[in-house]
Amino acid sequence: MSTITVRNLDDRVKQRLRQRAAVRGVSMEEEVRNILATSVLSEGSDQSDRGESLYAVIRRLVEPHGGFDIHLPERGPAREPPKFD
């Protein structure tokens, strides 16, 4: 585990951290750890860190909205390849 020091923290921010920690019944230090971890680990939803496939990511994002239908047009016959005479 690492340690960091935050200097010049606004007094209002420190007070809000103290209040949030008290509401959750944790120390202010624990509250800061939770906030940092949540913020950094969810930033941009970096899927490579979580090992999710593209399919899983799309499904996770779309499923809460009930999904959607995609109209796929029928495929016609392939065209003739060009002739290079």
C-alpha positions as CSV (number, residue, x, y, z in Angstrom):
1,M,0.0,0.0,0.0
2,S,1.1,3.5,-0.7
3,T,0.7,6.8,1.1
4,I,0.0,10.2,-0.3
5,T,-0.3,13.6,1.3
6,V,-2.8,16.2,0.0
7,R,-1.7,19.8,0.7
8,N,-3.7,23.0,0.4
9,L,-7.1,21.2,0.8
10,D,-9.9,23.7,1.0
11,D,-11.5,23.7,4.5
12,R,-15.0,23.3,3.0
13,V,-13.8,20.2,1.2
14,K,-12.3,18.8,4.4
15,Q,-15.6,19.5,6.3
16,R,-17.7,17.8,3.6
17,L,-15.4,14.7,3.7
18,R,-15.8,14.6,7.5
19,Q,-19.6,14.8,7.1
20,R,-19.7,12.1,4.4
21,A,-17.5,9.8,6.5
22,A,-19.7,10.3,9.6
23,V,-22.8,9.5,7.7
24,R,-21.3,6.3,6.4
25,G,-19.8,5.5,9.8
26,V,-16.2,5.3,8.5
27,S,-13.1,7.4,9.1
28,M,-12.4,10.4,6.9
29,E,-9.3,8.5,5.6
30,E,-11.5,5.6,4.6
31,E,-14.0,7.9,2.9
32,V,-11.2,9.5,0.9
33,R,-9.9,6.0,-0.2
34,N,-13.4,5.0,-1.3
35,I,-13.9,8.2,-3.3
36,L,-10.5,7.9,-5.0
37,A,-10.9,4.3,-5.8
38,T,-14.4,4.8,-7.2
39,S,-13.4,7.7,-9.2
40,V,-10.2,6.3,-10.7
41,L,-11.4,2.8,-11.3
42,S,-14.6,3.8,-13.0
43,E,-13.1,6.7,-15.0
44,G,-13.9,6.3,-18.6
45,S,-15.0,2.8,-17.9
46,D,-11.7,1.4,-19.0
47,Q,-12.8,-2.2,-20.0
48,S,-9.2,-3.4,-20.5
49,D,-8.6,-3.3,-16.8
50,R,-11.7,-5.3,-16.1
51,G,-11.2,-7.8,-18.9
52,E,-14.7,-7.3,-20.3
53,S,-15.3,-8.2,-23.9
54,L,-16.8,-5.6,-26.2
55,Y,-20.0,-7.7,-26.3
56,A,-20.3,-7.7,-22.5
57,V,-19.7,-3.9,-22.4
58,I,-22.4,-3.2,-25.0
59,R,-24.8,-5.6,-23.4
60,R,-24.2,-4.0,-20.0
61,L,-24.9,-0.5,-21.4
62,V,-27.9,-1.4,-23.5
63,E,-29.7,-4.0,-21.4
64,P,-31.1,-1.5,-18.8
65,H,-32.9,0.3,-21.6
66,G,-34.6,-2.8,-22.9
67,G,-32.3,-3.4,-25.9
68,F,-33.1,-2.3,-29.4
69,D,-33.9,-3.9,-32.8
70,I,-31.6,-3.3,-35.8
71,H,-33.1,-3.6,-39.2
72,L,-30.7,-5.5,-41.5
73,P,-31.5,-5.2,-45.2
74,E,-31.6,-8.4,-47.2
75,R,-28.4,-9.2,-49.0
76,G,-28.5,-9.3,-52.8
77,P,-26.2,-11.4,-55.0
78,A,-22.6,-10.4,-55.1
79,R,-21.6,-8.2,-58.1
80,E,-19.3,-9.4,-60.8
81,P,-15.6,-8.8,-60.1
82,P,-13.8,-6.3,-62.3
83,K,-12.0,-7.6,-65.4
84,F,-8.4,-6.5,-66.0
85,D,-7.8,-7.3,-69.6
